[in-house]
Amino acid sequence: MRSTASQLVLLAALVAFGSPAPAQPPKLSDDVVFTFIADAGAKDVLDALPKDNNPNIVLRPNDGGEFHLYVKNPAKALKTYTVELSAEPKGTIAARIEVKIPGNKWTRVRMPKPAPVVAVVPVAAPAPTTPPAPKAELPTGQELIRSNVGFRFVLRLLAKDDDGALVPVKGTDGADLGRVCTVTLAKPSAYLDVAKPTLVAPKDKPARISVPAKAIVGIASGEATVQLSFPPTLNAPGLMLREGVYRRAISLDGGPNASVVLLGSVQKYGNKFRAEVSIDGIARAFIYTSEPKGEVTDELQKFDTQVVRILSAKSVTRPTAAFPIKLEVDNAPDNANLEVRVRQVGGDDTDANKEILLLKGSRQERVWVDLAGQIDGGFAIANRSIDWVVPLDLRERRGRLEVVCAIAGTTIKSDPFIITVDATAPEDVKFLKLPAQHIKGTPLPVVAALQDLDTKVVKAVFFLGELQEDGKLPEGPKVVGTRVLDPKTKLPSPVEWIGLMPLPPEKRGEITIGVAVTDEVGNTTTETQKVELVDPPAPNGTIVGKVVLGERAQPGLTVTLTDGEGKPKGEAKTDAFGKFRFEKVAPGAYTLKTTKTDVTLGLTGTAPAQVENGKTAKPEIVLKRNLP
């Protein structure tokens, strides 16, 4: 955890939806008896008031440090006091420690780790309504709750009265001695200055972008991370990033690294162009775009417009307690809060049809305080600040929903984001053209038809055998179906899937053929049908054909018969009328071929024949001269 030298620091906490309105800060004496300093002095007891006596704590976003609490004895003689710390709103953190302080002296106080707060869990716990924690490892300590007036905790000075009871110590003005410590998060623009990017675009070469950034010395300390990025959703779709230095660390304490230049190289950026600079993990801290008319000039323009966007990896879901949507807010005003409005598409604009979620702040901000830090036993304070990720409770919702996010109290809102909540599986699933009997050992063509009015079907799996008791597909052959293309549009048909199911040669008798159809949210419907496997019938097909040259019949020629694999199956001679005959032919696809010699290179003729049992195929072979 990094320590900031001149600033004391605490940060934002995660808002709980519907949390009660906090009480106003307590009225305390103006006499100063508490202060924080960033570096512990060489002595535990100080003679003079520390110079850094700011009652509030300010921290850079996504940063942390360890700070040291000093308490003054307002009396002239050595005295024992109790230092009490409590959070506002109450209930998240509380601690007390007894300390002896010489008269009119300052002494450092090391607070004990507070006892954990035991939460009372209701019998029927409500669904979680707060955004999920960031995936990164969270800081140690206890989390503060953000109130309407920010993050704060209260320090009080107590002493025992004549009866041994702890009572507040009074100041010269008659009020209780103490301090309300307010925690705020510094804006990146307060400690970093970023100039307009310059863009150099040589003809037929990648454009070079340069972004100077420098520290505003004296405002903050430590190192800040500065990063240049080009959001793909807001730039031309063909934009390509090339070599460059897109990420730098800048020293806020001055020195040679107090000024840096971010360099990038982009290609195919079109007329629409947007560059973003993030600071300390705050995305879109500085935004630059092309001219409003879409003209990319040598100097991009600062983008100051307030914009709200809703992003999500998908727009369809089953009913769920936590459907995540990400909120991005550009250039949010100070102290801005957000509203997320959910309503049924097509429904009345009434309170019964819509739901409004209130978020404190334009970003999700959280802060943790560890009263006994690992470095020197001081106050270890850390924070996380990211774009809001809000889990919508859609368990009782169905159909199409419209979600809009707005900056509270303004007309600035996002475009509607449509979510389809589908709890029904695909319907009317059935097999088409599935025969009652099929020859054993031969692949079985399968076709499934269905409909799904809410969400599209994304997969059909054909299987062999009965479903298991738990509804899982049986072991054995499975074939992923292919969606049928519409012959006119050549686009996928919404209702038919086909496959070719291999059948083991040992399988015989009645079998079960099934299909499992799944839509894009994971709802699945299965359908099965019985098919009887039978032995192949005795060959009983007939081929009666004719060989001609032009219109003349060709007698005395030998015609050969080959199957689909090219294996010979027999020969026949043409009669005086050019006719030939094959009998007792097994069903299948065949090829017929004959040749004739003459004074030239000769003649050749071929013809296909599709044979079915009990039927006669009538091919005609036309002779054609062989080419040299």
C-alpha positions in Angstrom: 0.0 0.0 0.0 1.5 3.3 -1.0 1.7 6.2 1.5 0.9 9.8 0.4 3.2 12.3 1.9 1.2 15.5 2.4 -2.4 14.4 2.0 -4.5 12.4 4.5 -6.7 10.0 2.8 -9.9 8.1 2.8 -12.3 7.1 0.0 -15.7 6.2 -1.1 -17.9 3.4 0.0 -20.4 1.2 -1.8 -24.0 2.5 -1.6 -26.6 0.1 -0.4 -29.9 0.7 -2.2 -32.6 2.0 0.0 -30.2 2.7 3.0 -31.8 5.1 5.6 -31.0 8.8 5.4 -28.1 9.5 7.7 -28.2 11.8 10.7 -26.5 15.2 10.4 -23.0 15.4 11.8 -22.9 15.9 15.5 -22.2 19.4 16.9 -18.8 19.3 18.5 -16.5 21.9 20.0 -14.3 24.1 17.8 -11.4 23.4 20.1 -8.8 21.2 18.3 -7.8 18.1 20.2 -7.5 15.6 17.3 -5.4 15.6 14.1 -3.9 13.2 11.6 -0.4 13.4 10.2 1.0 11.4 7.3 4.3 10.6 9.0 4.7 9.6 12.6 7.1 11.9 14.5 10.3 10.8 16.2 8.6 11.3 19.5 5.4 9.9 20.7 4.6 13.1 22.6 4.8 16.4 20.7 5.0 19.9 22.2 3.4 21.7 19.4 0.4 21.2 17.2 1.3 19.4 14.0 1.3 21.7 11.0 -1.0 19.5 9.0 -4.3 20.1 10.8 -6.9 19.6 8.0 -9.9 18.0 9.7 -10.9 16.3 6.4 -9.2 13.4 4.6 -8.7 13.4 0.9 -7.3 10.5 -1.1 -6.6 9.9 -4.8 -8.9 7.3 -6.3 -7.8 3.7 -6.1 -5.0 4.6 -3.8 -4.2 4.1 -0.1 -1.9 5.0 2.7 -1.2 4.8 6.5 -1.9 7.8 8.7 -1.3 8.6 12.3 -3.8 9.9 14.9 -2.6 12.5 17.5 -4.7 13.6 20.5 -4.1 16.7 22.7 -4.7 16.9 26.5 -6.6 20.2 27.0 -5.9 20.1 30.7 -2.7 21.4 32.4 -1.9 18.2 34.3 -1.3 14.6 33.3 -4.7 13.0 32.7 -6.2 9.7 31.5 -8.7 9.9 28.6 -10.7 7.5 26.4 -10.5 8.1 22.7 -13.7 6.9 20.9 -14.1 6.3 17.2 -17.4 5.7 15.6 -18.6 5.6 12.0 -21.5 7.7 10.6 -24.0 6.2 9.9 -23.3 4.1 13.0 -22.9 0.4 13.0 -20.0 -0.3 10.7 -17.0 0.5 12.8 -16.4 1.4 16.5 -13.4 1.4 18.8 -12.2 2.8 22.1 -8.8 3.1 23.8 -7.6 4.5 27.1 -4.5 6.8 27.0 -2.5 8.9 29.4 -1.4 12.3 28.1 0.8 15.0 29.8 -0.8 18.4 30.3 -1.1 20.5 27.2 0.7 17.9 25.1 0.0 15.9 21.9 0.5 12.2 21.9 0.1 9.6 19.3 -2.8 7.1 19.8 -2.8 3.6 18.3 -6.4 2.4 18.1 -7.2 -1.3 18.7 -8.8 -3.4 16.0 -12.6 -3.1 16.4 -14.7 -6.0 17.3 -16.6 -7.4 14.2 -20.1 -6.2 13.8 -22.6 -9.2 14.0 -25.2 -8.8 11.3 -28.8 -9.9 12.1 -30.0 -12.0 9.1 -33.7 -11.9 8.6 -35.6 -15.2 8.1 -36.3 -14.5 4.4 -33.3 -12.5 3.3 -33.9 -10.1 0.5 -32.1 -10.6 -2.8 -28.8 -8.7 -3.1 -29.4 -5.3 -4.5 -25.9 -3.8 -4.3 -23.4 -4.0 -7.2 -20.9 -6.9 -6.9 -17.5 -6.3 -5.5 -14.6 -5.7 -8.0 -12.9 -8.9 -9.1 -9.6 -7.7 -7.8 -8.6 -8.5 -4.2 -10.2 -6.1 -1.8 -8.3 -4.1 0.9 -8.2 -5.3 4.5 -10.2 -3.5 7.2 -13.8 -2.6 7.6 -15.8 -0.8 4.9 -17.5 2.5 5.6 -21.0 3.2 4.4 -21.5 6.3 2.3 -24.1 8.7 3.5 -25.7 11.7 1.8 -22.8 13.9 3.1 -20.0 11.6 2.1 -17.8 9.2 4.0 -17.1 10.2 7.6 -16.2 8.9 11.0 -16.3 10.7 14.4 -13.6 11.0 17.1 -14.6 12.0 20.6 -12.6 12.6 23.8 -14.1 11.0 26.9 -13.1 10.9 30.6 -14.5 9.3 33.8 -16.6 11.4 36.1 -16.7 11.1 39.9 -18.9 8.0 39.6 -16.5 6.2 37.2 -18.8 6.6 34.2 -17.4 7.8 30.8 -18.7 11.2 29.8 -17.7 13.6 27.0 -15.1 16.1 27.8 -16.3 19.7 27.2 -14.4 22.4 25.3 -14.1 26.0 26.1 -17.4 26.7 24.3 -19.3 24.1 26.3 -19.6 21.6 23.4 -18.2 18.0 23.4 -14.5 17.8 22.3 -14.2 15.8 19.1 -13.9 15.9 15.3 -16.0 14.8 12.4 -13.6 13.5 9.8 -15.0 13.7 6.3 -13.5 11.5 3.6 -13.5 12.7 0.0 -12.0 11.5 -3.3 -9.9 13.9 -5.3 -10.7 14.4 -8.9 -7.9 13.6 -11.3 -8.2 17.1 -12.8 -7.3 18.5 -9.4 -3.7 17.1 -9.5 -3.0 16.4 -13.2 -3.1 18.7 -16.2 -3.6 17.0 -19.5 -3.1 19.1 -22.7 -5.1 18.6 -25.9 -3.7 15.8 -28.0 -2.0 16.6 -31.3 -2.6 14.4 -34.3 -0.1 14.0 -37.2 -1.5 12.1 -40.1 1.0 11.5 -42.9 -0.6 10.3 -46.2 -1.0 6.5 -46.4 0.7 6.0 -43.0 -0.6 5.5 -39.4 -1.5 8.7 -37.6 0.6 9.6 -34.6 -1.1 11.0 -31.5 0.8 12.9 -28.7 -0.8 13.7 -25.3 1.3 15.7 -22.8 0.5 15.4 -19.1 2.0 17.0 -16.1 1.5 17.1 -12.3 0.1 20.0 -10.5 2.8 20.0 -7.9 1.7 20.5 -4.2 -1.8 19.1 -4.6 -1.1 15.4 -4.2 1.9 13.0 -3.8 3.1 9.6 -4.9 2.9 8.2 -8.5 -0.2 8.4 -10.7 -0.9 6.1 -13.6 -1.8 7.8 -16.8 -3.2 5.8 -19.7 -4.3 6.6 -23.3 -7.0 4.5 -24.9 -9.4 4.5 -27.9 -12.8 3.0 -27.0 -13.8 0.6 -29.9 -17.5 1.2 -29.3 -17.1 5.0 -29.9 -14.6 5.0 -32.8 -14.7 3.8 -36.4 -15.1 0.0 -36.5 -11.9 -0.4 -38.5 -9.6 1.5 -36.1 -6.3 -0.3 -35.5 -3.8 0.4 -32.7 -0.1 0.4 -33.6 3.1 0.8 -31.6 3.3 3.5 -29.0 3.7 4.3 -25.2 0.1 4.2 -24.0 0.7 3.9 -20.3 3.1 5.9 -18.1 3.7 6.6 -14.4 3.9 10.3 -13.4 5.5 11.6 -10.2 3.2 14.0 -8.3 6.0 15.2 -6.1 7.9 17.0 -8.9 11.2 16.1 -10.4 12.1 14.8 -13.8 9.0 12.5 -14.1 6.5 15.2 -13.1 5.8 15.6 -16.9 5.2 12.8 -19.4 4.0 12.4 -22.9 1.7 9.5 -24.0 2.4 8.5 -27.6 0.2 6.3 -29.8 -0.2 5.3 -33.4 -3.6 4.5 -35.0 -4.8 3.5 -38.4 -8.2 3.5 -40.2 -9.8 5.8 -37.6 -12.1 7.4 -40.1 -13.8 10.8 -39.4 -15.2 9.7 -36.1 -12.3 9.8 -33.6 -12.2 9.7 -29.8 -9.3 9.4 -27.4 -9.6 8.9 -23.7 -7.0 9.5 -20.9 -7.6 7.6 -17.6 -5.9 8.6 -14.3 -5.4 6.3 -11.4 -8.0 3.8 -12.8 -10.6 6.5 -13.4 -11.7 5.8 -16.9 -12.5 8.8 -19.2 -10.9 11.3 -16.8 -10.1 13.4 -19.9 -11.9 12.9 -23.2 -10.9 14.3 -26.6 -12.8 14.0 -29.9 -12.8 15.2 -33.5 -14.7 18.3 -34.6 -18.5 18.2 -34.3 -18.7 17.9 -38.1 -16.6 14.8 -37.9 -13.4 16.4 -39.2 -10.2 15.1 -37.6 -7.8 18.1 -37.2 -4.3 18.4 -36.0 -5.6 19.2 -32.5 -8.4 17.2 -31.0 -11.1 19.0 -29.0 -11.9 18.6 -25.3 -15.2 16.7 -24.9 -17.1 18.3 -22.0 -20.6 17.0 -22.8 -22.3 15.0 -20.1 -23.3 11.5 -21.4 -24.7 8.4 -19.8 -24.3 4.9 -21.4 -25.6 1.5 -20.5 -23.4 -1.5 -21.5 -24.0 -5.2 -21.1 -22.4 -8.4 -22.5 -25.9 -9.6 -23.5 -29.5 -8.4 -23.9 -31.4 -11.7 -23.2 -31.6 -13.6 -20.0 -33.6 -16.1 -18.0 -35.2 -14.7 -14.8 -32.3 -13.9 -12.5 -31.6 -12.1 -9.2 -28.6 -10.2 -10.6 -28.5 -9.3 -14.3 -25.4 -7.1 -14.6 -25.4 -3.8 -16.5 -22.5 -1.4 -16.6 -23.0 2.3 -16.4 -20.6 4.8 -18.0 -20.9 8.5 -17.3 -18.8 11.1 -19.1 -18.1 14.4 -17.4 -20.5 13.9 -14.5 -21.1 17.1 -12.5 -19.8 17.3 -8.9 -22.0 15.4 -6.4 -24.0 13.8 -9.2 -26.2 10.8 -8.4 -27.7 8.3 -10.8 -31.1 6.8 -11.3 -31.7 3.5 -13.1 -35.3 3.2 -14.4 -36.7 -0.2 -15.4 -40.1 -0.4 -17.1 -42.0 -3.0 -19.1 -42.0 -2.3 -22.9 -45.5 -1.6 -24.0 -46.9 -1.2 -20.5 -48.5 1.9 -19.0 -46.1 4.5 -17.5 -47.3 4.0 -14.0 -45.6 3.3 -10.7 -46.7 -0.3 -10.9 -45.0 -0.8 -14.3 -41.7 0.9 -13.5 -38.9 0.7 -10.9 -36.3 3.3 -10.0 -33.0 2.4 -8.4 -31.1 5.3 -6.8 -27.3 5.3 -6.8 -25.2 7.7 -4.8 -22.5 9.0 -7.0 -21.7 8.7 -10.7 -19.2 5.9 -9.9 -19.1 3.0 -7.5 -16.9 4.2 -4.7 -15.8 2.1 -1.7 -13.5 2.7 1.2 -11.9 0.5 3.9 -10.3 1.5 7.2 -8.0 -0.7 9.1 -7.4 0.9 12.5 -4.2 -1.1 13.1 -2.2 -0.8 9.9 0.6 -3.2 9.1 3.3 -0.6 8.5 3.3 1.3 11.8 0.0 0.6 13.5 -1.7 3.7 12.1 -4.9 4.1 10.2 -4.5 2.1 7.0 -7.0 3.6 4.5 -7.7 2.3 0.9 -10.4 2.7 -1.7 -11.8 1.4 -4.9 -13.5 3.6 -7.6 -14.9 2.0 -10.7 -17.8 2.4 -13.1 -21.1 1.2 -11.6 -22.0 -2.4 -12.3 -25.6 -2.8 -11.2 -27.3 -6.2 -10.8 -31.0 -5.9 -11.8 -33.4 -8.2 -10.0 -35.4 -9.8 -12.9 -36.8 -12.8 -11.1 -40.3 -11.6 -11.3 -40.0 -10.0 -14.7 -40.9 -11.4 -18.1 -40.8 -10.2 -21.7 -39.1 -7.1 -22.9 -37.8 -4.5 -20.5 -36.5 -1.0 -21.2 -33.7 0.2 -18.9 -32.6 3.9 -18.8 -30.0 5.5 -16.6 -30.2 9.2 -15.9 -28.2 11.8 -13.9 -30.6 12.5 -11.1 -32.3 15.9 -11.2 -31.3 16.5 -14.9 -32.6 15.5 -18.3 -29.4 13.8 -19.2 -30.1 10.1 -19.7 -28.8 7.1 -21.7 -30.4 5.5 -24.7 -32.9 2.8 -23.8 -31.3 -0.6 -23.3 -33.7 -3.4 -24.1 -33.5 -6.7 -22.1 -35.6 -9.8 -23.0 -36.4 -12.0 -20.0 -37.4 -15.4 -21.2 -38.5 -18.2 -18.9 -40.1 -20.5 -21.5 -38.3 -23.2 -23.5 -38.7 -23.6 -27.3 -42.2 -24.8 -28.2 -43.8 -27.3 -30.7 -40.6 -29.2 -31.2 -41.2 -32.2 -33.5 -39.5 -34.4 -36.0 -40.2 -34.1 -39.7 -39.8 -36.9 -42.3 -38.7 -39.4 -39.6 -39.7 -42.9 -40.9 -41.4 -45.5 -38.9 -38.8 -48.0 -40.1 -35.2 -47.6 -41.1 -32.5 -50.1 -42.4 -30.2 -51.0 -39.5 -26.5 -49.9 -39.7 -27.2 -47.1 -42.1 -27.1 -43.3 -41.1 -30.5 -41.9 -40.3 -31.3 -38.4 -41.7 -33.1 -36.3 -39.0 -35.0 -33.0 -39.2 -36.5 -31.1 -36.3 -39.0 -28.3 -36.5 -39.8 -25.8 -33.7 -40.7 -22.3 -32.7 -39.5 -19.8 -30.0 -41.3 -16.5 -30.0 -39.1 -14.8 -27.3 -35.5 -15.7 -28.0 -33.8 -17.4 -30.9 -32.8 -21.0 -30.8 -29.0 -21.4 -31.0 -28.4 -25.2 -30.8 -30.1 -28.5 -31.6 -28.5 -31.8 -30.6 -29.8 -35.1 -31.9 -29.2 -38.1 -29.7 -29.8 -41.9 -29.5 -31.5 -43.4 -26.5 -33.8 -42.5 -23.6 -33.3 -39.4 -21.4 -31.8 -40.2 -18.0 -33.9 -39.7 -14.8 -32.3 -36.4 -14.1 -33.2 -35.1 -17.6 -29.6 -35.4 -18.9 -29.0 -36.7 -22.4 -28.1 -40.4 -22.6 -24.6 -41.7 -23.3 -24.1 -42.6 -26.9 -24.0 -41.0 -30.3 -24.9 -37.3 -30.5 -25.0 -35.0 -33.5 -25.1 -31.2 -33.4 -27.7 -30.1 -35.9 -27.3 -27.6 -38.7 -29.8 -24.8 -39.2 -31.6 -25.1 -42.6 -31.0 -22.2 -45.0 -34.0 -20.5 -46.6 -33.7 -21.3 -50.3 -34.8 -17.8 -51.3 -32.8 -15.6 -48.9 -30.0 -18.1 -48.1 -30.4 -17.1 -44.5 -30.9 -19.5 -41.5 -34.5 -20.7 -41.3 -36.0 -20.0 -37.8 -37.8 -23.4 -37.6 -35.7 -26.3 -38.9 -32.5 -28.1 -37.9 -31.1 -31.1 -39.7 -28.5 -33.8 -38.9 -27.3 -37.3 -39.9 -27.4 -39.7 -37.0 -24.9 -42.7 -37.3 -26.4 -46.0 -36.1 -24.2 -48.7 -34.7 -24.5 -51.9 -36.9 -25.3 -54.0 -33.9 -28.4 -51.9 -33.1 -31.7 -53.6 -34.0 -35.3 -53.5 -33.1 -37.0 -50.4 -31.7 -34.8 -47.4 -30.8 -35.4 -43.9 -29.5 -34.2 -40.9 -31.5 -34.3 -37.6 -29.6 -33.5 -33.9 -30.1 -32.6 -31.3 -27.4 -33.3 -27.7 -28.6 -31.7 -24.8 -26.6 -32.4 -21.1 -27.0 -29.9 -18.3 -26.4 -30.7 -17.9 -22.7 -30.3 -21.6 -22.0 -33.9 -22.9 -21.9 -34.0 -26.4 -23.4 -36.8 -28.6 -24.8 -36.4 -32.3 -25.7 -38.5 -34.4 -28.0 -38.2 -38.2 -28.7 -39.7 -40.6 -31.3 -39.5 -44.3 -31.8 -38.0 -45.8 -35.0 -37.8 -49.6 -35.8 -34.6 -50.8 -37.3 -35.1 -53.5 -39.9 -32.9 -55.8 -42.0 -32.3 -54.5 -45.6 -34.8 -56.1 -48.0 -33.7 -58.6 -50.7 -32.5 -56.7 -53.9 -35.6 -56.3 -56.1 -34.8 -53.2 -58.2 -34.7 -53.2 -62.0 -32.8 -51.1 -64.5 -34.0 -51.0 -68.1 -32.1 -48.6 -70.2 -31.1 -47.7 -73.8 -27.9 -46.7 -75.6 -28.2 -44.2 -78.4 -25.9 -42.2 -80.7 -27.9 -39.2 -81.7 -31.3 -40.8 -82.3 -30.0 -44.2 -83.5 -30.2 -47.2 -81.1 -26.8 -48.9 -80.6 -27.0 -52.7 -80.5 -24.3 -55.2 -79.3 -22.6 -52.9 -76.8 -21.4 -53.9 -73.3 -22.9 -51.8 -70.5 -21.1 -51.9 -67.1 -22.9 -51.2 -63.7 -21.0 -49.7 -60.7 -22.3 -48.7 -57.3 -21.7 -45.4 -55.5 -18.3 -46.5 -54.3 -17.2 -47.4 -57.9 -17.4 -51.1 -57.4 -18.5 -53.2 -60.4 -21.9 -54.8 -60.0 -22.5 -56.4 -63.4 -22.6 -56.3 -67.2 -25.3 -56.4 -69.8 -25.5 -56.4 -73.7 -27.7 -54.1 -75.7 -30.2 -55.9 -78.0 -31.1 -55.0 -81.6 -33.0 -52.0 -80.3 -30.1 -50.7 -78.1 -31.8 -51.8 -74.9 -30.2 -53.4 -71.9 -31.5 -54.8 -68.6 -30.3 -55.5 -65.0 -32.5 -57.3 -62.4 -32.5 -57.9 -58.7 -30.4 -54.8 -58.1 -30.1 -53.5 -54.5 -31.5 -50.0 -53.7 -29.0 -47.2 -54.1 -27.2 -44.9 -56.5 -25.4 -46.4 -59.5 -23.5 -45.4 -62.6 -23.9 -47.0 -66.1 -21.1 -46.8 -68.7 -20.5 -48.1 -72.3 -17.9 -47.5 -75.1 -17.9 -48.0 -78.9 -14.9 -48.1 -81.2 -14.6 -46.6 -84.7 -12.0 -45.2 -87.0 -11.6 -42.1 -84.8 -10.8 -42.0 -81.0 -14.0 -43.9 -80.2 -17.2 -43.0 -78.2 -18.1 -43.1 -74.6 -21.4 -42.7 -72.7 -22.4 -42.7 -69.0 -25.7 -42.2 -67.1 -26.7 -42.3 -63.4 -29.5 -44.5 -62.0 -31.3 -44.4 -58.7 -32.7 -47.8 -57.8 -35.5 -48.5 -55.4 -36.9 -51.9 -54.5 -39.9 -53.0 -56.6 -39.4 -50.2 -59.1 -37.7 -49.8 -62.5 -35.1 -47.2 -63.3 -35.0 -46.1 -67.0 -31.7 -44.4 -67.8 -30.6 -43.4 -71.3 -26.9 -43.5 -72.2 -26.0 -41.1 -75.0 -22.7 -41.8 -76.7 -20.3 -38.9 -77.3 -17.0 -38.8 -79.2 -13.8 -38.9 -77.2 -11.8 -35.8 -77.4 -8.1 -35.9 -78.2 
